[in-house]
């Protein structure tokens, strides 16, 4: 039985990702230099996790290296090619830089960088320029950037049919979310507190890019403020959270999720009293944030279904199974999905 399942999984991966070896595009990179990409065995490195995950969805065999190691519990959902890739790092988090020695050793045919205009990224990009490899910028600030990004990279990498499917799914999901939120009764948005950190006392301003899913799902982030920087994780006090008294708690840290129902202070909050505390799914990457990848598409459906089950009554088992099959190329059982959803 295990052998049959393995063969079925391999067949699904082949059906999802197998692309004939065709000539990729002749390109002009971000510095105006002209390059011709190889026809086969194309190796691409991205310095940013969101960009790397987007490339993975298009074709994981294109990847030349990883930004961070794959966790043991996530290997079940990853393409075998990625499990053998070197760890190169990238430009994410605070003061992160790629391992340039490893990058030179890997010698990718194409390097994808974020167009986030910070002094760090500009310095790294200038360093990467010296490799004499084509550098392409990608804009992935929010989910609205994904449809066009899928199409652009699909065309560039000669993976257009696959990219069109991913782009269409993304666009339909965003339209579906916008329609659902537009139909909500005025003034009836569910209040949400996004609990980050081991004590739950880190969070995001409603204007932060890390808060995007709450806004898209029609939630009202109780922490109204102007984000001070791109990193986020604003420090708040227990007294402030008690004053907010949100209807729903979204939790990032597993340890905090286990403790929150037994903490006398947190038990005074409505969301905890009513058992509306939800641990954000995170396999094979977080559905909500950190890093903000295409997994947020299924995260958006998950969150809308939690906040507005009557207005958005989807079957999350089916939605998750379809999503994992399309974007990750894996067939996930209902039992596995329930574990992923923490049910």
TIVEX-852128 format. One record per residue (C-alpha): residue number from 1; chain; z, y, x. Coordinates in Angstrom, 1 decimal. Layout:
# TIVEX-852128
{atom NUM "A" {Z Y X}}
...
This chain:
# TIVEX-852128
{atom 1 "A" {0.0 0.0 0.0}}
{atom 2 "A" {0.9 2.4 2.8}}
{atom 3 "A" {-2.5 1.7 4.5}}
{atom 4 "A" {-4.3 2.4 1.2}}
{atom 5 "A" {-2.4 5.7 0.8}}
{atom 6 "A" {-3.2 6.7 4.4}}
{atom 7 "A" {-6.9 6.0 3.9}}
{atom 8 "A" {-6.8 8.0 0.7}}
{atom 9 "A" {-5.2 10.9 2.5}}
{atom 10 "A" {-7.8 10.8 5.3}}
{atom 11 "A" {-10.5 10.8 2.7}}
{atom 12 "A" {-9.1 13.9 1.1}}
{atom 13 "A" {-8.9 15.7 4.4}}
{atom 14 "A" {-12.5 14.8 5.1}}
{atom 15 "A" {-13.7 16.0 1.7}}
{atom 16 "A" {-11.8 19.3 2.0}}
{atom 17 "A" {-12.6 20.2 5.6}}
{atom 18 "A" {-15.7 18.4 6.8}}
{atom 19 "A" {-18.4 20.9 7.5}}
{atom 20 "A" {-21.8 20.2 9.2}}
{atom 21 "A" {-22.1 21.5 12.7}}
{atom 22 "A" {-24.2 24.6 12.3}}
{atom 23 "A" {-24.7 27.7 14.4}}
{atom 24 "A" {-22.0 30.3 13.9}}
{atom 25 "A" {-22.8 34.0 13.8}}
{atom 26 "A" {-23.7 36.4 16.6}}
{atom 27 "A" {-20.9 39.0 16.5}}
{atom 28 "A" {-19.9 42.4 17.7}}
{atom 29 "A" {-16.2 42.6 18.3}}
{atom 30 "A" {-13.7 45.4 17.8}}
{atom 31 "A" {-14.6 46.9 21.1}}
{atom 32 "A" {-18.3 47.0 20.4}}
{atom 33 "A" {-19.1 44.0 22.7}}
{atom 34 "A" {-21.7 41.5 21.7}}
{atom 35 "A" {-21.0 37.7 21.8}}
{atom 36 "A" {-22.6 34.5 20.5}}
{atom 37 "A" {-20.2 31.9 19.3}}
{atom 38 "A" {-20.8 28.3 20.2}}
{atom 39 "A" {-22.5 26.0 17.7}}
{atom 40 "A" {-19.8 23.3 17.7}}
{atom 41 "A" {-16.2 22.8 18.8}}
{atom 42 "A" {-15.4 26.4 18.1}}
{atom 43 "A" {-11.8 27.3 19.1}}
{atom 44 "A" {-10.1 30.2 17.5}}
{atom 45 "A" {-6.7 31.8 18.4}}
{atom 46 "A" {-4.9 34.2 16.1}}
{atom 47 "A" {-2.0 36.3 17.3}}
{atom 48 "A" {-0.5 36.7 13.8}}
{atom 49 "A" {1.0 33.9 11.6}}
{atom 50 "A" {-0.7 35.2 8.4}}
{atom 51 "A" {-4.1 35.2 10.2}}
{atom 52 "A" {-3.5 31.8 11.7}}
{atom 53 "A" {-2.6 30.3 8.3}}
{atom 54 "A" {-5.7 31.9 6.7}}
{atom 55 "A" {-7.9 30.3 9.4}}
{atom 56 "A" {-6.0 27.0 8.8}}
{atom 57 "A" {-6.9 27.1 5.1}}
{atom 58 "A" {-10.6 27.6 6.0}}
{atom 59 "A" {-10.6 24.8 8.7}}
{atom 60 "A" {-7.5 23.7 10.6}}
{atom 61 "A" {-9.7 22.1 13.3}}
{atom 62 "A" {-10.8 25.5 14.4}}
{atom 63 "A" {-7.3 26.5 15.7}}
{atom 64 "A" {-6.8 26.6 19.4}}
{atom 65 "A" {-3.0 27.1 19.3}}
{atom 66 "A" {0.1 27.8 17.3}}
{atom 67 "A" {2.2 31.0 16.9}}
{atom 68 "A" {5.4 28.9 16.4}}
{atom 69 "A" {6.3 25.2 16.4}}
{atom 70 "A" {5.8 23.1 13.3}}
{atom 71 "A" {9.1 21.8 11.9}}
{atom 72 "A" {9.5 18.0 11.6}}
{atom 73 "A" {9.9 18.2 7.8}}
{atom 74 "A" {6.6 20.1 7.5}}
{atom 75 "A" {4.4 17.7 9.5}}
{atom 76 "A" {3.7 15.7 6.3}}
{atom 77 "A" {1.7 18.6 4.9}}
{atom 78 "A" {-0.2 19.6 8.1}}
{atom 79 "A" {-3.5 18.4 9.4}}
{atom 80 "A" {-3.2 16.0 12.4}}
{atom 81 "A" {-5.2 18.4 14.6}}
{atom 82 "A" {-2.5 21.0 14.4}}
{atom 83 "A" {0.3 18.6 15.5}}
{atom 84 "A" {-1.2 18.4 19.0}}
{atom 85 "A" {-1.9 22.1 19.5}}
{atom 86 "A" {-0.1 24.1 22.3}}
{atom 87 "A" {2.4 26.8 21.4}}
{atom 88 "A" {1.0 30.2 22.4}}
{atom 89 "A" {3.1 32.6 20.3}}
{atom 90 "A" {1.8 35.9 19.0}}
{atom 91 "A" {2.5 39.4 17.9}}
{atom 92 "A" {5.0 39.0 15.1}}
{atom 93 "A" {8.7 39.8 14.6}}
{atom 94 "A" {10.3 42.3 17.0}}
{atom 95 "A" {8.9 42.6 20.5}}
{atom 96 "A" {6.9 39.3 20.3}}
{atom 97 "A" {3.9 38.8 22.6}}
{atom 98 "A" {1.6 35.8 23.1}}
{atom 99 "A" {1.9 33.5 26.2}}
{atom 100 "A" {-1.1 34.9 28.0}}
{atom 101 "A" {-1.0 32.2 30.7}}
{atom 102 "A" {-1.2 29.5 28.0}}
{atom 103 "A" {-3.9 31.5 26.2}}
{atom 104 "A" {-6.0 31.6 29.3}}
{atom 105 "A" {-5.5 27.9 29.8}}
{atom 106 "A" {-6.6 27.2 26.2}}
{atom 107 "A" {-9.6 29.5 26.6}}
{atom 108 "A" {-10.5 30.1 23.0}}
{atom 109 "A" {-14.0 31.2 21.9}}
{atom 110 "A" {-12.7 33.8 19.5}}
{atom 111 "A" {-9.4 35.8 19.2}}
{atom 112 "A" {-8.3 37.2 15.9}}
{atom 113 "A" {-5.8 40.1 15.9}}
{atom 114 "A" {-4.0 42.1 13.3}}
{atom 115 "A" {-5.1 45.7 12.8}}
{atom 116 "A" {-1.5 46.9 12.5}}
{atom 117 "A" {-1.6 50.1 14.5}}
{atom 118 "A" {1.5 49.8 16.6}}
{atom 119 "A" {1.9 50.5 20.3}}
{atom 120 "A" {2.8 46.8 20.9}}
{atom 121 "A" {-0.3 45.4 19.2}}
{atom 122 "A" {-2.5 48.0 20.9}}
{atom 123 "A" {-1.1 47.1 24.3}}
{atom 124 "A" {-1.6 43.3 23.6}}
{atom 125 "A" {-5.1 43.9 22.4}}
{atom 126 "A" {-6.0 45.8 25.5}}
{atom 127 "A" {-4.6 42.9 27.6}}
{atom 128 "A" {-6.6 40.3 25.5}}
{atom 129 "A" {-9.7 42.4 26.0}}
{atom 130 "A" {-9.6 41.5 29.7}}
{atom 131 "A" {-10.2 37.9 28.8}}
{atom 132 "A" {-13.8 38.8 28.0}}
{atom 133 "A" {-13.6 36.9 24.7}}
{atom 134 "A" {-14.6 38.4 21.4}}
{atom 135 "A" {-11.7 40.1 19.5}}
{atom 136 "A" {-11.9 40.4 15.8}}
{atom 137 "A" {-9.5 42.5 13.6}}
{atom 138 "A" {-8.2 41.2 10.3}}
{atom 139 "A" {-6.5 43.1 7.6}}
{atom 140 "A" {-3.8 41.0 5.7}}
{atom 141 "A" {-1.2 43.5 4.6}}
{atom 142 "A" {-1.0 42.2 1.1}}
{atom 143 "A" {-2.4 39.4 -1.1}}
{atom 144 "A" {-5.0 41.8 -2.4}}
{atom 145 "A" {-6.6 41.6 1.1}}
{atom 146 "A" {-7.1 37.8 1.0}}
{atom 147 "A" {-10.2 37.4 -1.2}}
{atom 148 "A" {-12.3 39.6 1.1}}
{atom 149 "A" {-10.7 38.2 4.3}}
{atom 150 "A" {-11.5 34.6 3.3}}
{atom 151 "A" {-15.1 35.6 2.6}}
{atom 152 "A" {-15.5 37.5 5.9}}
{atom 153 "A" {-14.0 34.8 8.1}}
{atom 154 "A" {-15.9 32.1 6.2}}
{atom 155 "A" {-19.2 33.8 6.9}}
{atom 156 "A" {-18.2 34.5 10.6}}
{atom 157 "A" {-17.2 30.9 11.2}}
{atom 158 "A" {-20.0 29.3 9.2}}
{atom 159 "A" {-17.6 27.9 6.6}}
{atom 160 "A" {-18.8 29.9 3.6}}
{atom 161 "A" {-18.6 27.2 0.8}}
{atom 162 "A" {-15.0 26.5 1.7}}
{atom 163 "A" {-14.1 30.2 2.0}}
{atom 164 "A" {-15.6 31.0 -1.4}}
{atom 165 "A" {-13.4 28.4 -3.1}}
{atom 166 "A" {-10.3 29.9 -1.5}}
{atom 167 "A" {-11.3 33.5 -2.3}}
{atom 168 "A" {-12.0 32.6 -5.9}}
{atom 169 "A" {-8.6 30.9 -6.3}}
{atom 170 "A" {-6.9 34.0 -4.8}}
{atom 171 "A" {-8.7 36.5 -7.0}}
{atom 172 "A" {-8.1 34.5 -10.2}}
{atom 173 "A" {-4.4 34.2 -9.3}}
{atom 174 "A" {-4.0 37.9 -8.8}}
{atom 175 "A" {-5.9 38.7 -12.0}}
{atom 176 "A" {-3.8 36.2 -13.9}}
{atom 177 "A" {-0.6 37.8 -12.6}}
{atom 178 "A" {-1.7 41.3 -13.4}}
{atom 179 "A" {-2.6 40.3 -17.0}}
{atom 180 "A" {0.8 38.6 -17.5}}
{atom 181 "A" {2.7 41.6 -16.2}}
{atom 182 "A" {0.7 44.0 -18.3}}
{atom 183 "A" {1.5 42.1 -21.4}}
{atom 184 "A" {5.3 42.3 -20.8}}
{atom 185 "A" {7.3 44.4 -23.3}}
{atom 186 "A" {8.0 47.9 -21.9}}
{atom 187 "A" {11.4 48.2 -20.2}}
{atom 188 "A" {12.0 44.5 -20.3}}
{atom 189 "A" {11.5 43.7 -16.6}}
{atom 190 "A" {13.9 41.1 -15.2}}
{atom 191 "A" {16.2 42.6 -12.4}}
{atom 192 "A" {16.0 40.7 -9.2}}
{atom 193 "A" {18.0 40.7 -5.9}}
{atom 194 "A" {16.4 39.2 -2.9}}
{atom 195 "A" {19.2 37.7 -0.8}}
{atom 196 "A" {18.3 37.3 2.9}}
{atom 197 "A" {20.5 36.3 5.8}}
{atom 198 "A" {23.3 33.7 6.1}}
{atom 199 "A" {25.6 35.9 3.9}}
{atom 200 "A" {23.0 37.1 1.4}}
{atom 201 "A" {23.7 40.7 2.4}}
{atom 202 "A" {20.3 41.4 3.9}}
{atom 203 "A" {17.6 42.4 1.5}}
{atom 204 "A" {14.3 44.4 1.1}}
{atom 205 "A" {13.6 47.8 -0.5}}
{atom 206 "A" {11.4 47.7 -3.5}}
{atom 207 "A" {8.8 49.6 -1.4}}
{atom 208 "A" {8.8 47.0 1.4}}
{atom 209 "A" {5.8 44.8 2.0}}
{atom 210 "A" {8.3 41.9 2.1}}
{atom 211 "A" {9.0 42.6 -1.6}}
{atom 212 "A" {5.4 42.2 -2.7}}
{atom 213 "A" {5.8 39.1 -4.8}}
{atom 214 "A" {8.6 40.6 -6.9}}
{atom 215 "A" {6.4 43.5 -7.7}}
{atom 216 "A" {3.3 41.4 -8.4}}
{atom 217 "A" {5.4 39.0 -10.6}}
{atom 218 "A" {6.7 41.9 -12.7}}
{atom 219 "A" {10.3 41.8 -11.5}}
{atom 220 "A" {12.5 44.8 -10.9}}
{atom 221 "A" {13.9 44.7 -7.4}}
{atom 222 "A" {17.4 46.3 -7.8}}
{atom 223 "A" {17.4 47.7 -4.3}}
{atom 224 "A" {15.4 50.9 -4.8}}
{atom 225 "A" {14.8 52.7 -1.5}}
{atom 226 "A" {12.2 53.6 1.0}}
{atom 227 "A" {11.7 50.9 3.7}}
{atom 228 "A" {12.7 52.2 7.1}}
{atom 229 "A" {10.5 50.0 9.1}}
{atom 230 "A" {8.1 47.1 8.9}}
{atom 231 "A" {10.7 44.5 9.8}}
{atom 232 "A" {12.9 45.1 6.8}}
{atom 233 "A" {16.1 43.0 6.2}}
{atom 234 "A" {18.1 46.1 5.1}}
{atom 235 "A" {21.9 45.6 5.4}}
{atom 236 "A" {23.8 46.1 2.1}}
{atom 237 "A" {27.4 45.7 1.1}}
{atom 238 "A" {29.0 43.2 -1.4}}
{atom 239 "A" {30.1 46.2 -3.4}}
{atom 240 "A" {26.5 47.4 -3.8}}
{atom 241 "A" {25.3 44.0 -5.0}}
{atom 242 "A" {28.1 43.9 -7.5}}
{atom 243 "A" {27.0 47.2 -8.8}}
{atom 244 "A" {23.4 46.0 -9.0}}
{atom 245 "A" {24.6 42.9 -11.0}}
{atom 246 "A" {21.0 41.4 -11.0}}
{atom 247 "A" {19.8 38.9 -13.6}}
{atom 248 "A" {18.1 36.7 -10.9}}
{atom 249 "A" {18.9 36.0 -7.3}}
{atom 250 "A" {16.2 34.8 -4.9}}
{atom 251 "A" {17.6 33.2 -1.9}}
{atom 252 "A" {16.1 32.6 1.5}}
{atom 253 "A" {18.8 30.8 3.4}}
{atom 254 "A" {19.7 27.2 2.4}}
{atom 255 "A" {23.3 27.5 3.6}}
{atom 256 "A" {24.0 30.6 1.6}}
{atom 257 "A" {22.4 28.9 -1.5}}
{atom 258 "A" {24.9 26.1 -1.2}}
{atom 259 "A" {27.9 28.4 -0.8}}
{atom 260 "A" {27.0 31.1 -3.3}}
{atom 261 "A" {28.2 29.2 -6.4}}
{atom 262 "A" {31.6 28.7 -4.9}}
{atom 263 "A" {32.2 32.2 -3.5}}
{atom 264 "A" {34.6 34.2 -5.8}}
{atom 265 "A" {32.9 37.5 -5.1}}
{atom 266 "A" {29.4 36.2 -5.8}}
{atom 267 "A" {30.6 34.4 -8.9}}
{atom 268 "A" {31.2 37.9 -10.4}}
{atom 269 "A" {27.5 38.5 -10.5}}
{atom 270 "A" {25.5 37.8 -13.7}}
{atom 271 "A" {22.8 35.7 -11.9}}
{atom 272 "A" {25.4 33.4 -10.4}}
{atom 273 "A" {27.4 33.1 -13.6}}
{atom 274 "A" {24.3 32.2 -15.5}}
{atom 275 "A" {23.0 29.8 -12.8}}
{atom 276 "A" {19.8 31.9 -12.2}}
{atom 277 "A" {19.9 31.6 -8.5}}
{atom 278 "A" {16.8 30.1 -6.9}}
{atom 279 "A" {16.2 28.9 -3.4}}
{atom 280 "A" {12.7 29.9 -2.3}}
{atom 281 "A" {10.5 26.8 -1.5}}
{atom 282 "A" {9.4 26.8 2.2}}
{atom 283 "A" {7.2 23.8 2.9}}
{atom 284 "A" {5.1 23.8 4.9}}
{atom 285 "A" {5.7 27.6 5.1}}
{atom 286 "A" {7.8 30.0 3.0}}
{atom 287 "A" {6.4 30.7 -0.4}}
{atom 288 "A" {7.7 34.2 -0.4}}
{atom 289 "A" {7.8 35.8 3.0}}
{atom 290 "A" {8.5 35.4 6.7}}
{atom 291 "A" {5.8 34.7 7.5}}
{atom 292 "A" {3.8 36.2 4.6}}
{atom 293 "A" {1.0 33.7 4.3}}
{atom 294 "A" {-1.4 32.4 1.6}}
{atom 295 "A" {1.6 30.2 0.4}}
{atom 296 "A" {2.6 33.4 -1.5}}
{atom 297 "A" {-0.2 32.5 -4.0}}
{atom 298 "A" {1.7 29.5 -5.3}}
{atom 299 "A" {4.9 31.5 -4.7}}
{atom 300 "A" {3.6 34.1 -7.1}}
{atom 301 "A" {3.1 31.5 -9.8}}
{atom 302 "A" {6.5 30.0 -9.2}}
{atom 303 "A" {8.2 33.4 -9.5}}
{atom 304 "A" {6.4 34.5 -12.6}}
{atom 305 "A" {7.3 31.1 -14.2}}
{atom 306 "A" {11.0 31.7 -13.3}}
{atom 307 "A" {11.2 35.3 -14.5}}
{atom 308 "A" {9.0 34.9 -17.6}}
{atom 309 "A" {8.8 31.3 -18.7}}
{atom 310 "A" {7.7 32.2 -22.2}}
{atom 311 "A" {5.0 34.6 -21.1}}
{atom 312 "A" {3.9 32.4 -18.2}}
{atom 313 "A" {4.5 28.8 -19.3}}
{atom 314 "A" {2.7 26.9 -16.6}}
{atom 315 "A" {3.3 23.4 -15.3}}
{atom 316 "A" {4.6 24.0 -11.8}}
{atom 317 "A" {4.2 20.4 -10.8}}
{atom 318 "A" {0.5 20.5 -11.6}}
{atom 319 "A" {0.0 23.9 -10.2}}
{atom 320 "A" {1.7 23.0 -6.9}}
{atom 321 "A" {-0.3 19.7 -6.6}}
{atom 322 "A" {-3.6 21.5 -7.2}}
{atom 323 "A" {-2.7 24.2 -4.7}}
{atom 324 "A" {-1.6 21.8 -2.0}}
{atom 325 "A" {-4.8 19.8 -2.5}}
{atom 326 "A" {-7.1 22.9 -2.2}}
{atom 327 "A" {-5.4 24.9 0.5}}
{atom 328 "A" {-3.7 22.2 2.6}}
{atom 329 "A" {-5.9 19.2 2.0}}
{atom 330 "A" {-3.0 16.9 1.1}}
{atom 331 "A" {-2.2 15.0 -2.1}}
{atom 332 "A" {1.5 15.4 -3.0}}
{atom 333 "A" {3.3 13.3 -5.5}}
{atom 334 "A" {5.3 14.6 -8.4}}
{atom 335 "A" {8.5 13.4 -6.7}}
{atom 336 "A" {7.7 15.3 -3.5}}
{atom 337 "A" {6.9 18.4 -5.5}}
{atom 338 "A" {10.2 18.3 -7.3}}
{atom 339 "A" {11.9 18.2 -3.9}}
{atom 340 "A" {9.8 21.2 -2.6}}
{atom 341 "A" {10.8 23.1 -5.8}}
{atom 342 "A" {14.5 22.2 -5.3}}
{atom 343 "A" {14.7 20.6 -8.7}}
